[in-house]
């Protein structure tokens, strides 16, 4: 998975539209191999981002869990700690 795509499910507050769109954009960039498409491919690229955004939103809206919602700040702190331990020299 692309390292810039983050888990969006089961957080409080829930993922907003900007986060969903950014994840979709990263996904389309990854699979297309282009961070900025050519003019010839811009329409296809933009359409793909919108379709993936819509599919992601539908998925997030339909997922259910019994686990308590995670706190974004706590999860970010855990990730920083893992990274620091992994890359400590």
Secondary structure, 3 states (H helix, E strand, C coil): CCCCCCCCCCEECCCCHHHHHHHHHHHHHHHHCCCCCCCCCHHHHHHHHHHHHHHHHHHHHHCCCCCCCEEHHHHHHHHHHHHHHHHCC
